[in-house]
C-alpha cells in the first residue's frame, strides 16, 4: 500500500503558510522520552525580557539575584546579557539594572525591554537531556536545510560549510527557551522541529545583520527584492529610478547604499593600504630645517611596521578561500587606532555589538603584541 493510500495519510498532511501542501514533522524522542516529556521539566512561562550588552566581560547572575523579584538569566551565543522577570515588571527591572550597573562602573549599552515573551527555565531540565534533544534536532534538520546552510556560507565571509553544523546547534540552543508547546496554529499544536524550521528560515539574514550591521544587510535585501520585482514583472533589469522609487529614497541615497554593499562584498579582496615608496615619490618630499628628521623617520618606520603587522594579522597571504581575511577586524582596528574611537563608538559606527567590536580588536592585538610595536 502506498503512502497516499494509507488511511492515516491525511493526518500527516498540512497546509503551509505559503498555502502549499506539506507533511507534519515528527516529534523528537530522546532516551525513550518525547520532547514534551523533556520540556515539561521546564514549563513555559510568559515573562518580560531585559537584554543589553557591556563593553567588558560581565556575569549577570549576581545582578539577577539582586533585582528583588523572581528573575532568570541565561547567556546566548551572541554574548548579550538577558534577564527574564515576571510579566509586567520588565521596565521596573530595567531601571534597577541600570542603577546597579552605574553603581559598579559597568558600562551597559542599549538596555531594552521586550514584554510578554515565552520563556522556559532550561536549568530545570535534568543534566544532559537538553543537549541530547538539541543534538537530535540538529541531526534531523541538517540534511533537510541545505538552502539555509548554503545561504549562511554565502552571506558570512569567514564561515565554511564545516562550521555550520556547530553554529546550527548554538542557534537552536539560543531559541529553545522561547518554544511554546501549547501554541496552536492552522495545523494544530506546534512541535519543536516545526518551531525550529520557522526560526531557521530567517537565520542567514539575522546572522549577516549581526556580523555586518543591520542597516547594510536590510538594504541589500530590499534592493534585491526591488530588482527581482521588476525582472519578474517586466522581464528586464530595473532602472535606478525604479529601484529608488520602490524603496522611497533618492537615486543619490540608493547609489550610496549600493556602494556600501559593494565595498562589503569586496573586502576580501581589499587593496593594500601601505605601498612601497619609490625614488620619484621620495624626491617630492620637502623637509623644513627645524624638523627632527631622524625622529620623524623612526616614528614613520614604527607606524609603517605597525600597519604591516595589522594587515598581516587580518590577511594571511598563505591562506586561501574564505578564511584569508577578517574585514570586520580591519575596520574595528582602523577606527580604534587611526580614528581614535572608543569601543562603543566603533560598535555604533559599524552597527555591531560592542562586545563584537572589542573581540575583533583583541584578536588583532593578540597577533601583533609579540612584535613590540604597541
N, C-alpha and C positions, 0 to 999 in steps of 0.2 A: 504494500500500500504506500502510495506516495505521500509526501508531507501535506500536499494540498487536499488529499482525500481523507486525512485523519479527522476524526470528529472534533478533536480539541484544537485544530489548526487555527480556527477563528479566535481562540483565546490568546494566541501569541501575536496576532496581527494588531498593529497600531497605526494611527494616522499622525504623522509628524507635524511639527509646527509649520513646515512648508507644504502641508497638505499632500504628502507623499505616503505611500504605504510602506511600513517597515515592520520589524519584528521586535518583540519585547526582549530586552537584555536580561540575562539571568541574575538571580540573587547569588551573592558570594557565600561560600561556606569554608570555614577555617576550623580545623580540629573538631569537625563534626558539629560546629556551631554556625548558625546562619548569621548573616550580617546584622539582622535585627536583634538577635540574642546578644551579640557582642556589643552593639551600640546601646543596648538597654542599660548597660552599666553606667553610661553617661547620658542621662535623659536630656532631650533638647529643652532649652530654656529660651526665653525672649529677654534680651539684655540691651543695654546701651554700651557701645564700644568707643573707647577713647584711644586714639593712636597718634603717635608723634615720633620724632627722630631726635637723636642727640649727636653732637659733634664727636664727643669722646665715648669710649665704652661705658656702658651703663647697665646695671642689673635692676629691673623694675620690681622685683619681688619684695624688697623692703618697703617700697612705696605702696604697693598693693596692700600690704599688711597695715599701713598707717592711714588708710583712707577713712577709717571709721565706719565702714559699711561692707557688706559682703562683696568681695572682689576676686577676680581670677585673672591670671596673666599667663601669656604664652608667647614665645618668640616664633616668628615666621622666618622663612629663608631670606626675605628681603632686608632683614636686620632692623626693621622698625619695632617699636615697643607698643604693645597693646595691653589694655586693661579693660575687662568687662565688668560692669556693675549692674545692679538691678534696673529694670526698665524704669525710665523717668528720672534717674539720678545721674545721668551722664554729664550734664552741664555743671552740676554741683561738684562731681568728681573732677572735672576738668580744672576748675578753679583751685581745688585742693592740690592737684598735681602741679599746676603752675607755681603756686606758692611754695610747695615742697621743694621743687627744683631751684627756685630763686634763692631760697634759704641755704642751699648747699652748693651754690655756684655751678649748677648743672645747666648747660645751655640747651634748653628744649626748643625744638623747631617745629612750627606748624602743628600745634596741638589742636585736634579736631574731634568732633563727636559724631557718631552715627547712631541714630536712635532705632530701637525696635529691630534688632538683628538677631537671628538664631545663633545659639552658641551651645556647645557641649564641653563640659569639663573632662577632657580626654585623659586626665591623670587618674580618673576613677576606673578606667578600663584595666583589667589585670595585665601585668607586665608581659610584653611580647605579643599579645593578641592583636593590638592595633597595628604593629609593624607587619605582622603576617597578613592582616586584612589588606593593608595598603599594597603589600607585595603581590598578593593575588590579583588586586585590581590592575596593577601595572602589567602583569603578565597577560591578562585578558585584553587590555586596551592596546598594548604595544603593537601587535600585528594589524590592528584594525584602525589605527590613527596615523596612517602613513602620510597623508597630506599635511596633517598638523606637524609631524616630525620634520618633513621637508621644509615647511614654512619657517620653523624655528631656525634651522640651519641656514636658510637663505637670508633671513632678517637679522640674525646676530652674527657679526663678522668673525668672532673668535670662538664660535661653537661648531664642533664637528658632530657627526651623527652618533659617534660612540658616547658623547656627553649627554645625549638627550634622555636616555633611559633614567639616569640618576636625577636629572632635572625634573622629569615627569613625576618621580616618586616624591620629591620635595614639593612640587606643585600640588599633588593630591594631599600630602600631609598638611599643607597650608589651608586647604579648603574643607577638609573633612569635619572640622569643628562646627561648620555652619550648615551641615547637612540636616534637613528637617525631614525625618522619615514619615511624618504624618501629612506632608504636603500632598494635596490632591490636584491632579492635572486632568487634561482631557482624556488621558489614557489610564486613569486610576491613580493609585498611590505611587509616588516616586521611589525608585530604589537607588542604591548607591552608585552603580555603574551609569545609570541614566543621568544622575546628577553630575558625575564627573565628565561625561561626554559633553554636556551642555557647557561646563566651565572650560574644557579643553578647546572648544571651538574658538574662543577669544584669547587663548593663551599666547600664541605668537605675537599678536598685536600688543597685548599688555606687556609682554617681556621686552619688546622693542621699545615701547614707550619708557619703560624703566631704565633701559640701557642708554638710549639716545635722547630722551626728552619727549614728553607727552605731545607738545605742540608740533614738533617736527614729524613725528610718525602720524599724527592726526592729519596734518597737511598732505602727507604722501598718500594716505588712504583716500582723502577727499578728492584730490586731483585725479587719482586713478579711477575713481568712480565716475567723475565727470567725463573723463576721456572715454571710458567704456560706454557710457550712456549715449554719446554721440556716435561712436563707432557702431554700436548695435542698432541704433535707430536709423541712421542715415548712411552707414557703410563707408564712412570717411573719417579722417583724422580731425579732431576738434581744433578750432582756432583758439588763439589766446583769449580773444574777447568772449567766446562762448564759455570757456572754462572759468574765466574770471567772473562772468555774469552768473554762472550756476553756483559759484561759491560766495557771491555777494561781496567781492573785493575788486580792487582796481587791477589793471594789467601790470602796473608797476609793482604792486604788492605780490601779485602772482609770480612775477619774474624773481623777486627777492626770495620767495619761499622755494621756488624751483632751484635756485642757486644753492640755497642751504641744503636741500635734499641731495643735489648733485655733489656738493662738497663732502657730505657724509659718505656717499657711495664711493667716492674716490679716495677716501682717507687711507685705504690700504695700499694705495699707490702714490702717496703724497711726495712732493718734491723735497730734495734735501735742503734743509734750512741754512746750513753753513757750507759755503763753497770755498775752494782754494783761491787765494788772491794771486792774480797774475802780475808780472812785472809792469805791464801797462797801467793796471789799476793802482799799483803801489806808487807809481810815478806821479799820479794825480793828487796824492795826499800832501797837504802843506802843514808844516809844524811850526807853531809860534815859538819864539826864543824862550819864553817863560815856561813852556811846557816841560814837565819831567818825562822825557821820552822813555827812559828805562822803566820807570814805574808804570807808565801807561802801557808799554809793551808787555810787561809782566801781567798787569791786570787783564789786558786783552787776551793774552795767551791762556790765562786761567779760565776766563769766561768761555773762550772757544773750546777749551778742553772739557769744561763742564757741559757745554751744549752737545758736544760729540758724545759724551758719556750718557747724557739723557737720551739722545737719539738711539744709541746702541741698546739702551735698556728697553725702549719701546719698539725697536725694529731690529730683529735678529737677522742679519743678511744670510746666515746659514740655514734659516728655516724657510719652509715653503708652505703655500696654502694659507688657510685662514688664521693660523697661529703666528704668522710672521709679524703682525703689528698689533699694537694696542692704542688705537687712536684716542680713546677716552682718557687714558693716562697721559698721553702727549698734551691734550688740551688742558687737562687739570693742572699739570706741572707748569705749562706755559703761563696760565692765568695766575698761578700761585707765585712763581718766582720772577717772571718777566713783567707781569702786570701788577703784582703786589696785592692780589686779592686774598681775603681770608677764605678759609674752607667753606663757611656758609655762603659767602659771596660767589665762590666758584660754583657751588651747587646750584645757586639761583641762576647764574649765567648759563650753565649747561642744562638747566631744568632737570637735575637729578637729585637724589637724596644726599645730604651732607656726608653720611657715612660712606656712600659710594665714592664721592669725590675724595674723601680722606683716604680710603683704601687704595684708590688709584695712585695718589701721590706717594703713599707709603711704599707701594710696590716698586716704584721707580727709585725712590730714595734708598731702599734697601739694596738695590742693584748697583748704585754708584757710591755708596758711603765708604766702601773699602778703598776708593781711589784718592781719598784725602782732598776732595775738591770742594767740600761744603764747610 
